[in-house]
Amino acid sequence: MKNKHPDREECLRMLQEYETPEHVIRHCEAVTNAALKIASALNEKGFDFNIPLIQAAGLLHDIARIHEEHWHVGADFVRQNGYVQEAEIVKMHMTHAFHLDPSELKELDIVCLGDRLIMEDKYAGIDARMDYVIKKANGNKRIEQMINERRIVNNILVQNIEDIIGISLEDLILGPDKQGGRPLHEF
């Protein structure tokens, strides 16, 4: 019988089995690191996030990034391996819209927030990440409008979380020296 949530080694095995490129694995590790730091900081303030679920979903969220609609393809693979909760997060991570009220946050929100703060394997912050996504939209005004609407909500959520934990997410994730150029896979 499998563990309820795959540990880091099992996730890395699945990524290797799927032949996920190394740069994508580094991205997944950086997203996981950011998400775990956010969840742990919130748990210290009375929240009750499932850390093993966040770790597994973060590591697996882009397992199939080389495919079109990678969120569906990846979710199917993760589900076939017996990890239903992780598969749901993988499936939703590209289109998920946040709650503004931190008391409504779920593990999905934390993984998605980690993903929206990281560009490849480095901390970028919401605005730089959203600018990157808009650039990839190649002038599609509908997508640009949607991303800019999400940017507003994302920044409000970040501010609400920072108010609760008493530190900026940038400082939390990068540490006080803010060496943004270093890779973020240290868990």
N, CA, C and O of each residue as an XYZ file, in Angstrom:
748
protein
N       0.844     -1.191      0.000
C       0.000      0.000      0.000
C       0.887      1.252      0.000
O       1.883      1.316      0.720
N       0.516      2.232     -0.807
C       1.307      3.456     -0.921
C       1.044      4.380      0.257
O       0.000      4.323      0.907
N       2.032      5.235      0.508
C       1.828      6.292      1.492
C       0.729      7.215      0.979
O       0.472      7.293     -0.223
N       0.089      7.907      1.908
C      -0.966      8.830      1.507
C      -0.430      9.874      0.532
O      -1.089     10.202     -0.455
N       0.756     10.392      0.805
C       1.397     11.372     -0.068
C       2.803     10.876     -0.373
O       3.501     10.406      0.526
N       3.228     10.974     -1.635
C       4.581     10.521     -1.947
C       5.616     11.437     -1.291
O       5.448     12.656     -1.258
N       6.681     10.836     -0.774
C       7.750     11.663     -0.207
C       8.610     12.220     -1.343
O       8.377     11.926     -2.516
N       9.595     13.019     -0.978
C      10.451     13.679     -1.971
C      11.082     12.667     -2.911
O      11.108     12.881     -4.123
N      11.594     11.561     -2.367
C      12.276     10.566     -3.192
C      11.311      9.934     -4.191
O      11.672      9.722     -5.348
N      10.095      9.632     -3.757
C       9.100      9.056     -4.660
C       8.717     10.060     -5.749
O       8.545      9.679     -6.907
N       8.585     11.319     -5.393
C       8.274     12.344     -6.396
C       9.400     12.454     -7.416
O       9.151     12.520     -8.620
N      10.633     12.472     -6.935
C      11.768     12.550     -7.859
C      11.825     11.313     -8.757
O      12.178     11.413     -9.932
N      11.480     10.158     -8.210
C      11.441      8.936     -9.013
C      10.385      9.077    -10.115
O      10.625      8.699    -11.262
N       9.221      9.620     -9.764
C       8.152      9.805    -10.747
C       8.573     10.807    -11.824
O       8.303     10.598    -13.006
N       9.226     11.880    -11.422
C       9.712     12.872    -12.389
C      10.714     12.236    -13.353
O      10.671     12.484    -14.558
N      11.612     11.417    -12.814
C      12.596     10.727    -13.658
C      11.898      9.725    -14.578
O      12.210      9.653    -15.767
N      10.968      8.964    -14.042
C      10.235      7.981    -14.842
C       9.505      8.661    -15.996
O       9.443      8.126    -17.103
N       8.955      9.841    -15.730
C       8.228     10.576    -16.759
C       9.170     11.264    -17.747
O       8.739     11.772    -18.782
N      10.445     11.271    -17.418
C      11.485     11.943    -18.208
C      11.274     13.452    -18.263
O      11.451     14.093    -19.298
N      10.893     13.991    -17.117
C      10.757     15.438    -16.973
C      12.147     16.056    -17.098
O      13.075     15.602    -16.428
N      12.317     17.082    -17.937
C      13.639     17.700    -18.098
C      14.193     18.260    -16.785
O      13.433     18.690    -15.917
N      15.497     18.250    -16.651
C      16.168     18.718    -15.424
C      15.787     20.149    -15.063
O      15.564     20.445    -13.889
N      15.709     21.041    -16.048
C      15.373     22.431    -15.715
C      13.951     22.536    -15.156
O      13.680     23.409    -14.332
N      13.055     21.672    -15.586
C      11.694     21.663    -15.052
C      11.700     21.098    -13.633
O      10.977     21.587    -12.765
N      12.507     20.080    -13.401
C      12.632     19.539    -12.037
C      13.169     20.609    -11.100
O      12.687     20.733     -9.974
N      14.151     21.383    -11.534
C      14.682     22.470    -10.691
C      13.580     23.498    -10.406
O      13.485     24.017     -9.294
N      12.749     23.789    -11.416
C      11.623     24.700    -11.205
C      10.676     24.130    -10.157
O      10.264     24.838     -9.238
N      10.331     22.859    -10.290
C       9.420     22.219     -9.338
C       9.996     22.257     -7.919
O       9.262     22.472     -6.955
N      11.292     22.051     -7.796
C      11.934     22.107     -6.474
C      11.877     23.523     -5.902
O      11.638     23.695     -4.707
N      12.093     24.533     -6.738
C      12.048     25.918     -6.265
C      10.632     26.316     -5.854
O      10.444     26.981     -4.835
N       9.640     25.913     -6.642
C       8.240     26.183     -6.293
C       7.906     25.511     -4.968
O       7.265     26.111     -4.105
N       8.339     24.274     -4.810
C       8.079     23.537     -3.573
C       8.721     24.236     -2.386
O       8.096     24.379     -1.335
N       9.944     24.665     -2.545
C      10.637     25.366     -1.466
C       9.862     26.617     -1.050
O       9.664     26.861      0.140
N       9.426     27.407     -2.032
C       8.671     28.622     -1.723
C       7.349     28.274     -1.037
O       6.988     28.888     -0.033
N       6.632     27.294     -1.574
C       5.341     26.906     -1.001
C       5.496     26.382      0.419
O       4.687     26.704      1.290
N       6.530     25.577      0.664
C       6.748     25.041      2.008
C       7.072     26.147      3.008
O       6.616     26.105      4.151
N       7.850     27.126      2.585
C       8.163     28.241      3.481
C       6.912     29.039      3.821
O       6.717     29.435      4.970
N       6.066     29.276      2.827
C       4.827     30.019      3.061
C       3.907     29.224      3.991
O       3.388     29.766      4.967
N       3.710     27.953      3.689
C       2.820     27.114      4.504
C       3.332     27.000      5.935
O       2.546     27.082      6.879
N       4.620     26.815      6.105
C       5.189     26.691      7.455
C       5.025     27.981      8.242
O       4.699     27.954      9.429
N       5.252     29.118      7.576
C       5.087     30.407      8.257
C       3.630     30.609      8.674
O       3.359     31.094      9.773
N       2.707     30.242      7.808
C       1.293     30.360      8.157
C       0.896     29.358      9.238
O       0.098     29.682     10.118
N       1.441     28.149      9.180
C       1.148     27.159     10.230
C       1.613     27.662     11.593
O       0.969     27.390     12.606
N       2.722     28.392     11.626
C       3.201     28.971     12.889
C       2.229     30.014     13.437
O       2.267     30.344     14.622
N       1.362     30.529     12.574
C       0.370     31.531     12.982
C      -1.013     30.913     13.175
O      -2.010     31.632     13.240
N      -1.076     29.583     13.267
C      -2.340     28.929     13.579
C      -3.039     28.226     12.432
O      -4.089     27.618     12.637
N      -2.491     28.292     11.243
C      -3.076     27.564     10.116
C      -2.708     26.092     10.243
O      -1.892     25.722     11.087
N      -3.306     25.260      9.411
C      -3.067     23.817      9.503
C      -2.903     23.208      8.106
O      -3.665     22.327      7.709
N      -1.912     23.686      7.377
C      -1.673     23.171      6.034
C      -0.996     21.815      6.093
O      -0.150     21.566      6.953
N      -1.373     20.945      5.176
C      -0.819     19.601      5.054
C       0.514     19.708      4.312
O       0.546     19.785      3.084
N       1.596     19.711      5.060
C       2.931     19.916      4.498
C       3.319     18.794      3.523
O       3.835     19.098      2.447
N       3.094     17.511      3.851
C       3.443     16.465      2.870
C       2.682     16.598      1.546
O       3.243     16.320      0.486
N       1.417     17.019      1.592
C       0.647     17.226      0.361
C       1.238     18.381     -0.442
O       1.395     18.270     -1.658
N       1.563     19.478      0.220
C       2.139     20.636     -0.475
C       3.476     20.250     -1.100
O       3.753     20.610     -2.244
N       4.299     19.523     -0.359
C       5.598     19.122     -0.906
C       5.423     18.251     -2.150
O       6.070     18.489     -3.170
N       4.556     17.253     -2.070
C       4.373     16.341     -3.201
C       3.756     17.059     -4.401
O       4.229     16.901     -5.526
N       2.711     17.840     -4.171
C       2.053     18.539     -5.275
C       2.984     19.565     -5.910
O       2.985     19.734     -7.129
N       3.769     20.245     -5.092
C       4.731     21.203     -5.634
C       5.757     20.524     -6.520
O       6.071     21.007     -7.607
N       6.275     19.406     -6.051
C       7.278     18.692     -6.842
C       6.698     18.146     -8.146
O       7.407     18.058     -9.148
N       5.434     17.784     -8.140
C       4.838     17.126     -9.303
C       4.035     18.063    -10.215
O       3.572     17.635    -11.272
N       3.863     19.320     -9.830
C       2.907     20.172    -10.539
C       3.219     20.344    -12.026
O       2.294     20.505    -12.823
N       4.473     20.315    -12.416
C       4.842     20.490    -13.831
C       5.484     19.235    -14.418
O       6.278     19.325    -15.355
N       5.149     18.084    -13.880
C       5.772     16.828    -14.314
C       5.675     16.647    -15.834
O       6.578     16.075    -16.445
N       4.599     17.124    -16.439
C       4.375     16.929    -17.879
C       4.481     18.235    -18.657
O       3.842     18.380    -19.700
N       5.273     19.186    -18.175
C       5.330     20.519    -18.783
C       5.738     20.501    -20.252
O       5.489     21.471    -20.967
N       6.343     19.448    -20.704
C       6.744     19.390    -22.120
C       5.543     19.158    -23.045
O       5.688     19.227    -24.265
N       4.369     18.885    -22.485
C       3.178     18.605    -23.284
C       2.225     19.800    -23.315
O       2.200     20.618    -22.395
N       1.441     19.883    -24.394
C       0.322     20.827    -24.431
C      -0.616     20.436    -23.289
O      -0.732     19.258    -22.951
N      -1.264     21.402    -22.714
C      -2.173     21.163    -21.585
C      -1.531     20.233    -20.553
O      -2.119     19.239    -20.126
N      -0.311     20.590    -20.174
C       0.487     19.746    -19.274
C      -0.199     19.489    -17.934
O       0.076     18.484    -17.279
N      -1.081     20.384    -17.528
C      -1.781     20.216    -16.252
C      -2.714     19.001    -16.302
O      -2.843     18.284    -15.309
N      -3.359     18.763    -17.435
C      -4.226     17.588    -17.566
C      -3.404     16.312    -17.712
O      -3.686     15.302    -17.066
N      -2.389     16.368    -18.566
C      -1.544     15.192    -18.806
C      -0.838     14.784    -17.515
O      -0.808     13.606    -17.161
N      -0.270     15.770    -16.812
C       0.414     15.487    -15.552
C      -0.522     14.947    -14.489
O      -0.173     14.018    -13.760
N      -1.717     15.530    -14.399
C      -2.693     15.066    -13.409
C      -3.061     13.610    -13.668
O      -3.178     12.819    -12.732
N      -3.240     13.261    -14.923
C      -3.566     11.865    -15.248
C      -2.453     10.924    -14.802
O      -2.726      9.867    -14.233
N      -1.201     11.298    -15.054
C      -0.072     10.452    -14.666
C       0.008     10.314    -13.145
O       0.191      9.215    -12.623
N      -0.129     11.424    -12.449
C      -0.053     11.399    -10.985
C      -1.200     10.569    -10.409
O      -0.999      9.802     -9.468
N      -2.393     10.720    -10.966
C      -3.552      9.933    -10.514
C      -3.317      8.442    -10.778
O      -3.642      7.613     -9.928
N      -2.764      8.093    -11.932
C      -2.476      6.695    -12.252
C      -1.478      6.084    -11.275
O      -1.452      4.869    -11.080
N      -0.659      6.935    -10.664
C       0.292      6.462     -9.657
C      -0.328      6.405     -8.266
O       0.352      6.071     -7.295
N      -1.602      6.724     -8.167
C      -2.326      6.551     -6.914
C      -2.407      7.771     -6.020
O      -2.788      7.649     -4.856
N      -2.063      8.941     -6.526
C      -2.034     10.143     -5.691
C      -3.101     11.136     -6.160
O      -2.831     12.035     -6.956
N      -4.318     10.948     -5.645
C      -5.491     11.681     -6.108
C      -5.437     13.159     -5.709
O      -5.706     14.028     -6.538
N      -5.095     13.453     -4.454
C      -5.066     14.855     -4.013
C      -4.007     15.641     -4.772
O      -4.248     16.775     -5.185
N      -2.846     15.048     -4.956
C      -1.788     15.708     -5.711
C      -2.234     15.938     -7.154
O      -1.972     16.996     -7.726
N      -2.914     14.937     -7.746
C      -3.384     15.053     -9.125
C      -4.351     16.225     -9.274
O      -4.313     16.932    -10.281
N      -5.212     16.436     -8.287
C      -6.151     17.558     -8.346
C      -5.411     18.890     -8.359
O      -5.788     19.801     -9.096
N      -4.373     19.008     -7.560
C      -3.589     20.248     -7.529
C      -2.864     20.431     -8.852
O      -2.851     21.534     -9.399
N      -2.258     19.366     -9.379
C      -1.578     19.443    -10.680
C      -2.572     19.919    -11.741
O      -2.244     20.782    -12.556
N      -3.767     19.368    -11.734
C      -4.787     19.697    -12.731
C      -5.212     21.163    -12.654
O      -5.478     21.782    -13.685
N      -5.278     21.723    -11.450
C      -5.815     23.068    -11.258
C      -4.769     24.181    -11.274
O      -5.126     25.358    -11.316
N      -3.482     23.826    -11.242
C      -2.479     24.857    -10.955
C      -2.365     25.962    -12.009
O      -1.890     27.050    -11.685
N      -2.771     25.731    -13.222
C      -2.644     26.756    -14.265
C      -3.823     27.735    -14.293
O      -3.676     28.866    -14.755
N      -4.960     27.316    -13.813
C      -6.162     28.142    -13.957
C      -6.758     28.581    -12.625
O      -7.775     29.273    -12.594
N      -6.140     28.189    -11.548
C      -6.705     28.458    -10.221
C      -6.739     29.947     -9.906
O      -5.770     30.667    -10.148
N      -7.862     30.398     -9.364
C      -8.017     31.777     -8.896
C      -8.032     31.751     -7.364
O      -8.717     30.931     -6.754
N      -7.278     32.648     -6.764
C      -7.128     32.684     -5.312
C      -8.315     33.297     -4.601
O      -9.057     34.107     -5.158
N      -8.474     32.883     -3.340
C      -9.347     33.595     -2.403
C      -8.526     34.762     -1.865
O      -7.312     34.642     -1.699
N      -9.161     35.858     -1.599
C      -8.446     36.982     -0.996
C      -8.309     36.812      0.511
O      -7.384     37.350      1.119
N      -9.220     36.071      1.109
C      -9.225     35.866      2.545
C      -8.285     34.706      2.889
O      -8.570     33.563      2.533
N      -7.180     34.979      3.569
C      -6.244     33.907      3.893
C      -6.857     32.751      4.685
O      -6.361     31.626      4.618
N      -7.935     33.019      5.435
C      -8.545     31.929      6.202
C      -9.198     30.894      5.291
O      -9.506     29.789      5.738
N      -9.409     31.228      4.040
C     -10.008     30.313      3.065
C      -8.965     29.532      2.261
O      -9.326     28.685      1.444
N      -7.693     29.804      2.483
C      -6.639     29.173      1.691
C      -6.570     27.670      1.922
O      -6.768     27.175      3.032
N      -6.284     26.968      0.841
C      -6.082     25.520      0.866
C      -4.677     25.222      0.331
O      -3.967     26.122     -0.117
N      -4.300     23.974      0.385
C      -2.987     23.565     -0.113
C      -2.806     23.931     -1.588
O      -1.708     24.303     -2.004
N      -3.876     23.828     -2.377
C      -3.828     24.234     -3.784
C      -3.367     25.678     -3.909
O      -2.524     25.989     -4.751
N      -3.912     26.566     -3.078
C      -3.542     27.980     -3.125
C      -2.058     28.175     -2.841
O      -1.393     28.983     -3.489
N      -1.552     27.434     -1.876
C      -0.147     27.609     -1.480
C       0.787     27.149     -2.590
O       1.780     27.816     -2.880
N       0.478     26.014     -3.216
C       1.308     25.535     -4.336
C       1.231     26.522     -5.499
O       2.253     26.853     -6.098
N       0.030     26.991     -5.820
C      -0.124     27.947     -6.915
C       0.594     29.261     -6.626
O       1.196     29.848     -7.525
N       0.536     29.721     -5.395
C       1.249     30.944     -5.039
C       2.748     30.736     -5.195
O       3.440     31.597     -5.738
N       3.257     29.604     -4.725
C       4.678     29.311     -4.935
C       5.036     29.360     -6.406
O       6.067     29.920     -6.777
N       4.194     28.779     -7.246
C       4.442     28.756     -8.689
C       4.421     30.157     -9.277
O       5.184     30.455    -10.196
N       3.556     31.020     -8.759
C       3.440     32.376     -9.305
C       4.522     33.325     -8.796
O       4.627     34.462     -9.256
N       5.311     32.858     -7.860
C       6.421     33.672     -7.356
C       7.765     33.282     -7.980
O       8.747     34.015     -7.863
N       7.799     32.133     -8.638
C       9.052     31.559     -9.135
C       9.076     31.588    -10.656
O       8.096     31.234    -11.312
N      10.200     32.010    -11.201
C      10.426     31.928    -12.646
C      11.609     30.988    -12.838
O      12.717     31.248    -12.368
N      11.349     29.893    -13.539
C      12.286     28.774    -13.646
C      12.654     28.329    -12.234
O      11.794     27.793    -11.536
N      13.915     28.529    -11.772
C      14.234     28.069    -10.416
C      14.665     29.204     -9.505
O      15.422     28.998     -8.556
N      14.170     30.423     -9.803
C      14.545     31.582     -9.001
C      13.310     32.380     -8.594
O      12.318     32.440     -9.320
N      13.396     32.987     -7.420
C      12.326     33.867     -6.959
C      12.246     35.066     -7.900
O      13.266     35.676     -8.221
N      11.029     35.403     -8.342
C      10.831     36.561     -9.206
C       9.815     37.535     -8.616
O       9.910     38.741     -8.843
N       8.857     37.029     -7.870
C       7.771     37.856     -7.361
C       6.609     37.870     -8.346
O       6.760     37.513     -9.514
N       5.458     38.283     -7.856
C       4.227     38.262     -8.650
C       4.352     39.108     -9.908
O       4.042     38.633    -11.001
N       4.800     40.354     -9.775
C       4.786     41.256    -10.928
C       5.710     40.784    -12.043
O       5.312     40.772    -13.208
N       6.932     40.397    -11.707
C       7.857     39.917    -12.742
C       7.320     38.650    -13.408
O       7.445     38.481    -14.621
N       6.727     37.769    -12.619
C       6.178     36.522    -13.170
C       4.992     36.811    -14.084
O       4.872     36.212    -15.153
N       4.112     37.730    -13.668
C       2.962     38.081    -14.506
C       3.413     38.786    -15.791
O       2.852     38.542    -16.859
N       4.418     39.655    -15.692
C       4.951     40.309    -16.896
C       5.483     39.267    -17.880
O       5.282     39.392    -19.088
N       6.150     38.255    -17.370
C       6.672     37.166    -18.198
C       5.531     36.424    -18.903
O       5.632     36.126    -20.094
N       4.463     36.127    -18.186
C       3.325     35.417    -18.772
C       2.656     36.288    -19.839
O       2.257     35.782    -20.888
N       2.533     37.580    -19.581
C       1.944     38.494    -20.579
C       2.802     38.516    -21.830
O       2.275     38.488    -22.943
N       4.106     38.566    -21.665
C       5.007     38.563    -22.826
C       4.805     37.297    -23.661
O       4.821     37.353    -24.890
N       4.617     36.164    -22.995
C       4.391     34.906    -23.705
C       3.053     34.891    -24.429
O       2.862     34.088    -25.342
N       2.122     35.760    -24.044
C       0.799     35.814    -24.682
C       0.854     36.442    -26.068
O      -0.133     36.408    -26.803
N       1.996     37.015    -26.430
C       2.203     37.565    -27.779
C       1.110     38.530    -28.228
O       0.606     38.431    -29.347
N       0.749     39.456    -27.355
C      -0.208     40.490    -27.733
C      -1.669     40.078    -27.659
O      -2.536     40.841    -28.085
N      -1.969     38.901    -27.133
C      -3.362     38.468    -26.978
C      -3.988     39.302    -25.857
O      -3.719     39.078    -24.677
N      -4.821     40.260    -26.244
C      -5.383     41.229    -25.291
C      -6.266     40.566    -24.237
O      -6.282     40.995    -23.083
N      -6.996     39.530    -24.622
C      -7.858     38.821    -23.666
C      -7.018     38.188    -22.562
O      -7.359     38.287    -21.384
N      -5.932     37.544    -22.942
C      -5.047     36.915    -21.954
C      -4.368     37.981    -21.105
O      -4.257     37.827    -19.889
N      -3.913     39.060    -21.735
C      -3.283     40.149    -20.981
C      -4.238     40.709    -19.927
O      -3.843     40.937    -18.783
N      -5.490     40.929    -20.316
C      -6.475     41.458    -19.363
C      -6.682     40.478    -18.209
O      -6.722     40.886    -17.048
N      -6.816     39.191    -18.522
C      -7.026     38.183    -17.487
C      -5.826     38.136    -16.525
O      -6.004     38.064    -15.309
N      -4.621     38.178    -17.073
C      -3.413     38.125    -16.244
C      -3.336     39.369    -15.357
O      -2.998     39.268    -14.178
N      -3.644     40.529    -15.911
C      -3.590     41.759    -15.108
C      -4.651     41.769    -14.015
O      -4.410     42.307    -12.935
N      -5.827     41.183    -14.275
C      -6.839     41.056    -13.223
C      -6.334     40.118    -12.121
O      -6.503     40.393    -10.933
N      -5.720     39.022    -12.525
C      -5.163     38.089    -11.535
C      -4.005     38.716    -10.766
O      -3.826     38.443     -9.579
N      -3.225     39.547    -11.432
C      -2.107     40.221    -10.761
C      -2.614     41.018     -9.563
O      -2.016     40.980     -8.487
N      -3.712     41.734     -9.750
C      -4.279     42.537     -8.663
C      -4.656     41.633     -7.491
O      -4.285     41.908     -6.350
N      -5.388     40.562     -7.765
C      -5.804     39.633     -6.715
C      -4.585     38.989     -6.061
O      -4.516     38.881     -4.837
N      -3.621     38.560     -6.886
C      -2.413     37.926     -6.347
C      -1.667     38.861     -5.406
O      -1.220     38.439     -4.340
N      -1.529     40.127     -5.791
C      -0.810     41.081     -4.939
C      -1.565     41.357     -3.647
O      -0.944     41.523     -2.597
N      -2.886     41.408     -3.705
C      -3.672     41.592     -2.478
C      -3.471     40.388     -1.558
O      -3.259     40.550     -0.357
N      -3.539     39.184     -2.124
C      -3.331     37.979     -1.318
C      -1.946     37.983     -0.689
O      -1.803     37.686      0.497
N      -0.928     38.313     -1.468
C       0.435     38.363     -0.930
C       0.492     39.336      0.243
O       1.067     39.019      1.283
N      -0.098     40.515      0.084
C      -0.097     41.509      1.166
C      -0.817     40.971      2.397
O      -0.355     41.164      3.521
N      -1.940     40.302      2.191
C      -2.685     39.735      3.319
C      -1.858     38.681      4.054
O      -1.861     38.644      5.284
N      -1.158     37.834      3.319
C      -0.308     36.815      3.941
C       0.858     37.475      4.673
O       1.190     37.090      5.795
N       1.474     38.459      4.041
C       2.595     39.163      4.686
C       2.157     39.837      5.982
O       2.910     39.861      6.955
N       0.943     40.385      5.997
C       0.418     40.996      7.225
C       0.290     39.954      8.339
O       0.554     40.253      9.504
N      -0.111     38.744      7.985
C      -0.278     37.678      8.981
C       1.073     37.194      9.506
O       1.258     37.052     10.715
N       2.008     36.944      8.603
C       3.280     36.342      9.028
C       4.305     37.373      9.483
O       5.303     37.017     10.110
N       4.069     38.650      9.175
C       4.944     39.703      9.657
C       6.271     39.819      8.925
O       7.232     40.361      9.471
N       6.336     39.325      7.715
C       7.552     39.398      6.903
C       7.129     39.346      5.438
O       6.112     38.737      5.107
N       7.893     39.973      4.573
C       7.563     39.901      3.149
C       7.840     38.489      2.638
O       8.724     37.800      3.148
N       7.087     38.069      1.639
C       7.343     36.746      1.059
C       8.724     36.692      0.428
O       9.371     35.645      0.435
N       9.175     37.806     -0.114
C      10.528     37.852     -0.671
C      11.568     37.550      0.414
O      12.473     36.744      0.199
N      11.439     38.198      1.583
C      12.372     37.932      2.681
C      12.229     36.511      3.209
O      13.223     35.861      3.532
N      10.994     36.032      3.295
C      10.749     34.675      3.777
C      11.415     33.651      2.863
O      12.082     32.732      3.337
N      11.237     33.809      1.570
C      11.719     32.823      0.609
C      13.214     32.953      0.352
O      13.921     31.949      0.269
N      13.694     34.175      0.227
C      15.108     34.380     -0.101
C      16.001     34.518      1.123
O      17.214     34.324      1.037
N      15.412     34.849      2.251
C      16.219     35.125      3.430
C      16.622     36.586      3.431
O      16.384     37.297      2.455
N      17.230     37.043      4.515
C      17.529     38.468      4.652
C      18.553     38.997      3.650
O      18.582     40.197      3.377
N      19.406     38.107      3.089
C      20.406     38.584      2.134
C      19.832     38.758      0.728
O      20.472     39.366     -0.131
N      18.630     38.228      0.487
C      17.902     38.383     -0.775
C      18.763     38.089     -1.994
O      18.816     38.888     -2.929
N      19.415     36.985     -1.984
C      20.209     36.593     -3.154
C      19.287     35.937     -4.160
O      19.213     34.712     -4.245
N      18.582     36.767     -4.927
C      17.570     36.297     -5.856
C      18.112     35.461     -6.990
O      17.348     34.749     -7.642
N      19.401     35.524     -7.248
C      19.954     34.764     -8.347
C      20.271     33.335     -8.020
O      20.609     32.552     -8.907
N      20.165     32.977     -6.740
C      20.523     31.589     -6.394
C      19.328     30.663     -6.541
O      18.193     31.068     -6.293
N      19.570     29.445     -6.935
C      18.470     28.486     -7.051
C      17.807     28.244     -5.694
O      18.441     28.365     -4.645
N      16.520     27.901     -5.739
C      15.736     27.768     -4.521
C      15.321     26.334     -4.249
O      14.147     26.094     -3.969
N      16.210     25.391     -4.316
C      15.806     24.022     -3.968
C      16.672     23.542     -2.840
O      17.745     22.971     -3.040
N      16.168     23.793     -1.625
C      16.961     23.499     -0.433
C      16.240     22.659      0.590
O      16.793     22.424      1.664
N      15.025     22.188      0.319
C      14.286     21.426      1.327
C      14.820     20.024      1.454
O      14.315     19.241      2.259
